[in-house]
Amino acid sequence: MNRWLLFFYFSVSLSFSVSASESFTLSKAIEKGLENNLSLDFARKENRIGIKNMRMKYRKYFPTLNLGYSSTDTVTYYADDSHSKQLSATFTQLIYDRGVLHSSIFLEKERLALEAHQNDLNRTAFVFSVIDGYKNVLELEKELEISKQARNVVSQQVEIGHLERNLGEITQFDFLELELALADMDIQITQISQKLDESRSAFASVMNMRSNDIPILVGELNYLYGGFVNESSDYYVSQAMKNSLVLQEIEFSEHKAQADYALLKKKYVPDISLSCTASVSGESYPLAEKSFSVFLNLDFDTPALPSSLSAGIGRNSDEQRYRKVTADAEVMGNTESLYSSQSGKVTMERTRWNLEKYKRECQEEIERQYKAILVLKENLETARRRIELEQKKVEIEDLKVQLGEEKRIDYVESQIALAQNKIKVFQTISQLYSMEIAFMNLCGIGEPVSSGRDLVEGSGL
């Protein structure tokens, strides 16, 4: 029994150690995130079902068949009762509908294509969000590492300062300055740790996982990252004109308004259909009385006087044939469409104006964001050069402190400033990538895999 308990203990311990040692590369994080995000899969399946339903609309071009059955028992005073039964089949064929069906199918195709494109963009946006969340965690981990390294340097200087104060080489005030610098570093480390916990929680939310289930993230931000928006602004403008989701939605609205207006201009043209009915009837089976009819139907959906006209021929029995014309009209019916053509024209012109307006605004916004990205890239290069100069300065100050030519607090402040500027470099890298994500979303394009590979060293992509 003890052996089994010992085996169970080692098994549990092993499972915990494996779980604790589990890690995420960026590649695995993207794969796991897509696996957990079922909404993307649901949207893709719904789009496929929508395509199948749209294809079913084509059957309306073919005849429809209605089967009918009726049974009537009639009681007549001072006469024999009658018991009639009837079986019927009616074929109806749409001949002309002013292009309503064609327009409906065309718009549905365009809407589904837009929906599929939206699903693709949503998938790309989600991958970008995974990379962005991963990046935020790595950024704060790097900030924490840099801050702890700087704190170690400050702590060493405080220890040396403590000895110097005891020896009377520095004043109590100078030593207090060193202790205050160390306290400031402790506060900064605490704040960064808190932000890191919040960032991990946000990343877990993106991944649809619990915070405790997020494993160790592998890799670190590429210090030399230079961005992935490297084409000309004209290229991104042209891509936005083709791929922008908002632009395509406005274009779809314009196409719908044009189709609606074209149909409204044909409102005085009737819908035309042909119906054929064949039936057999009688009082008992087998039913022997045959009849048929053929009718041409015209439906006018005109405002103020919607009407219908039907003309046809038929036969009720071998001895009875007939011709029939029926017409009816609803006086002052459909009055809500009296000004529909004018309203449709205004709607069409408004969507055209919105389309041109958005194209102009989109182009201006792309150029504005593009310039902001270029400026941020320049600032990033300047910050890296500044780090190199500050490192040389710190090395010189270290020698001066050892020679007694400079106060220890000045060296400590330079070390802290160097650490702060290193942190700013990684913050700028993070900001640059976030700006690029927003820029690519605006343009309706994305290269999340290659961008993640350049951003995170050891990404596994």
N, C-alpha and C positions, 0 to 999 in steps of 0.2 A: 504493500500500500504506500509506503514511504517513497518507493521508487517512482510510482505514478505521480505523487505530489511533486517530487523533485523534477520529473519530466515536464509536468504542467507549468511549474515555476519558470524553468528555463525557456519553455515555449513562449510564455507571456512576455518574459524579459526580452527575448529575441524579437518578438513582434513590435514591442515598444521601441527597441533600438533601431529597427528597420524604419519604423514610422518617423522617428526623430531624425534619422539620417536622410530621409527622402528629400529631394530637392527638385526645384523647378528651373529649367532653362527657359528662356523666352519662347523658344519653339514649343516646348511642352505646355507652357502657360496658354499660348494661343490655341493649341490643340484641345486642351482641357476646357478652356473658355467656350469654344465653339461647341464642344460636346454638351456642356451644361446649359447653353442658351437655346432652349427648345423653341423659343418664339421665332427664331430665324427659320427653323425647320417647319414650324406650323405655317408660317407665311409662304414658304415655297410650295408646300402641299396645297394650300388654299389657292394659290395662283394656278397650279396645274389643274385643279378641279374647275376653276373658272374658265380655263381654256377649253376643257371638255364641254362645259355647259354652253359656251359660246358656239362651239361647233354644232351643237344640237339645234341651234337656230336655223341652220340651213334646211332643216326638214320642212320649214314653213314654205319653201319654194315648191314643195311637192304637194299633191292632193292630200286632204285629210278625209278620213273615213269615220262616220258615225253610225253605229248600229243601234237600232231601236226595237223595242217590243212594247205592245200595249194590249190590254185585255179589258173589254167593256161589256158589262151586263146591264141591259136596258129593260125596264118594266114599262109596258104600255097598257093603259086601261082599255078594255074592250078589244084587245088585239093580242097577237102572240108576242111573247117576250123574245128578245134578240140577245144573242151572245156572240160578240165579234172579237176576233183576235187578229193582230197584224204584226208582221215582221218587216222591218225596213232597213235599207242601207242608203246613206247619203254621202256622195263624194262632193267635196268643195275644193275648187282650185282658184288660188289667187292669181289674177291676171296682171293687174297693175295696182300699185299702192303708192304712187308718186315718189318712190325711192325710199320709203320709210324703213323697210326691212334692210335694204342695202346700207343705208346710213347707220342704222342701229348696229349691224354687224361690224362695219368699219370702225365706228367709235369704240365698240367693245374690244376689238382687236388692239386698237391704239391704247386703250386704258389698261389692258392686261400687259401689254409690252411695257408701259410706263410703270406698272406695278412690279413687274419682274426686274426692271432697272432699279427701282427703289429698293427691292430686296437685296440686289447686289451691292448697292451703296450702303445699305444698313449693315450688311455683313462686313464690308470694308471699314465702315465707321466703328463697328464693334471691335474688329482686330486692332484698329488704331487706339481704341479706348483701353484695350488690354495692354498694349505696348506703353501707352501713356501712364497707366496705373503702375505697371512694372517699373517704368522709368522714375516715377515719383518716389517709390520705395528705395530704389538704388541711390537716388539723389540724396535722400535724407540719411541713408546709411553712410554715404560718403561724407556728408556734412558732420555726422556724429564721429566718424573715424578721424577726420581732420581736427575737429574740436578736441577730441581726447588726446591726440598727439600734441596739440598746442598746450593743453592743460598739463601734460607731463613735463613739457619744457618749463612752463611757468612754475609748476610744483618744485622742480629742481632748483630754480632760481630762488624760490621762497626758502627752501632748506639752506641754500648757501647764504641768503640774506639773513636768516636766523643766526647762523654762526657769526656772520660779520657784525650783526647788531650786538651780540654778546661780547665780541672783541672790541666793540666801540668804533668799528670802521665805517658804519653807516648810522644814521639817526633813526629814532623810533618812527618818525614820519615817513622816511624812505621805506622802512620795512612795512608800515601800514599800507603804503601804495602797492607793494607787491602782494600783500594779502588780499587787498581789494580786487586786484586783477585776477587772482585765483578764484575769489568768490564769484566774480562776473563770469568766469569760464564755467564754473559749476552751474550757475543759473542758465547759461546758454546751452549746456549739455542737457539739462533737465527739459528745457523747452523743445530742443530738437528731438529728444526721446519721445516726448508727448506727441509731437507732430508725426513722428515715425509710426507710432501706434495708430494714430488716426489715418495715416496713409495706408497702412496695412488693412485696416477695416474697410476703407474705400475700395481698395483693390479686391478684397474678398467679395464685396458687394458686386463689383463688375463681373467677377468670376462665378457668381451665384454659389458661393461657398461660405462656410463659417470661418471667422477669423482664426480660430484655433486649428482649422484644417489646412490653412495656407502653409506650405512647406518653405524651407529656406530658398530664397531666390538667388540663382547663380549668375555671376557676371558682375560687371561694373560699367558705369557710364564711360564712354570713350572721350577722354580728355581732349582729343584732337577732332572731335566731331565738327563737321563744317556744314551740316544741313543737307537735305536732299532736294530742295527746290533750286535747281541749277539751270533751268531753261530760261529763255527770254520771256518777258511779260506778254508779248504777242502770242507766244505758244500757249500760255495758260488761258489767255482770253479766247483763243480759238477752241481750246478744249472745253471751256465753260459754255460756249455757244452750242456745243454738241452734247455735252454730258450733264450740264447743270439740271438737277431735279426740279428746282423751282421754275427754271425756264421751260422745261418740258411740260410741267403742269399748266403753265400759262398758255403754251402752244396748244395743249390739248383743249383747254377752255376756248381758245380761238377757233379751233377746228369744229368743236361742238356748236359754237355760236354760228359759224358759217353754215353748217349742215342744217341747223334749226331754221335759220333765215331762208335758206333755199327751199325748205319744205313749206314754210309759211307763204312764200310767194306762189306756191301751187295749191293754195287752199281752195280755189274755185274749180280745181280739177278733181273729178270723182275717183274714189277707189273702185276697182272693177273686179268682180269675182264671178265664177261660174259654179253652179250647184246642180247636181244630178241626183235624183232620188228614185229608187226602185223598191217596190214593196209587194208583199203578198198578204192577203187577208181572207177571212172566212169565219164561219161559225164553228167549224170543227176541223181537226187535222185529217188529211193533209189540206193546207190552205190552197185554194185554187184561183182566187180572184187576184189577178196581177194588175199592177199599175206602175206608172213611171211619170217623171216630170223633169224638164230641163229649164233652168232659169238663169238669166243674166241679171246680175245685181249691181247697181250703181249707188254709191253712198257719197253724198256731198256734205262735207263738214264746213259749210259756209257759215259765217257769222250772221246772226239775226234770223236766218232761215235755213237751218240744217235740214236736209231732206234726203229721201232715198227713193229709188225707182227700181222696180223689178218687172221684167217681162219674160214670158216663157210659154212653153207648150207642155201638154201632158195628156195622159190617158188613164181613166179610172177603171175602164173595163173594155171588152171588145166592142161594145156598143156605144161607148161614151169617150169622146176626145174633147180637148178644150184648149183655148188660148187665154192667157191671163196677163193683165197689166195692173200693177198696183203702185201707188205713189203716196207718200205722206210727207208732211213738213211740219216742223215745230216753229210756230210763229214766235219771234223774239227769243229763240233759243240760241245758245252758244254766243251770247252777247259779250262774254269776257274776251273773245278773240277778235273783237272789232278793231282794236288797235295793236294786235299782236305783231303784225308786220313791222310797224313802226318801232315797237319795243324791241323786236328781234334785231332790227338794224342798229339801234342804239347799243344794244348789248354786244353785237359784233364789232362795232367801231370802238367801244370801250375796251374790249379785250385786245384789239390791235394796238390801241394806245398804251395799255398796260404792258404789252409785250415789248414794244419799242422802249418804253420807259425803263423796264427792268433791264433790258440789254444795255442801255446806257449806264444805269446805276451799277450794274454788275461789272461792267468794264472799268468804271471809275474805282469801285471797291477793290477789284483785283489789282489795279495799278497801285492803289494806296497800300494795301497789305504787302504787295511785292516789294515796294520801297522800304516798308518797315522791316521786312525780313532782311533786306540787304544792309540796312543800318545796324540791325542787331548782330549780323555776321561780322561787320566791321568792329563793333564794340567788343565782340568776343575775341577777335584777333588782338585788339588793343589790350584787353584784359590779360591775355596769355603773355604778351610781351611785358606787361607790367609785373607779372609774377616773376619772370626771369630777372628783372631789374631788382625787385624787392628781395629775392633770394640772395643776390650778390650783396645788397645792402646789409642784410642780416648777418652774413658771413663777416663782413667788415666790422659791424658793431660788436660781434662776438669777440673779435680780436681786441677791439678797443676796451671792452669791459674787462678782459683779462689783463690788459695793460693799465687799467685804472683810469683811462681817458674818458670814459663815458659811464653814466649811471646805469645800474642794473635794470632800473625800471624802464629806461629808454629802450634797452634791448628787449625786455619783455613786451613792451607795447609794439615794437616792430614785429616780434614773433606773432602776436595776436593779430596785427594788421595783415600780415602775410597769410595767416590762416583764414581770416575773414575774406580776403580777396580770392583765395583758392575756392572758398565756398561760393563766392559770387560767380566764379567761372562756371561751376557746375549748375548754379541756379540759372545762369544765362543760357547754358546748353539746354536745360529743361524748358526754359521759356521759348527758346528758338524752336524746339520740336513741337511744342504745343501750338505755336503760331503757324507752323507749317501744316499741322493737322487741320486747323481751321481753314487755312488757305486751300488745301486740297479738297476739303469738303465743299467749299464755295465753288470750286471749279468742277466738282462732280467726278473727280478722278482720285486714284490712290495707289500707292505702292508700299503697303504696310510691311511686307516681308523684307524688301531691300532696305527700307528706312530703318527698320528694327535691327537689321544686321549691322548697319553703320553706327547706330546709336549705342548698342550694348555689346561690349566685348565679351565673348563667351556666350553668345545668345543661342547657339545651336541651330541657327537658321542657315 
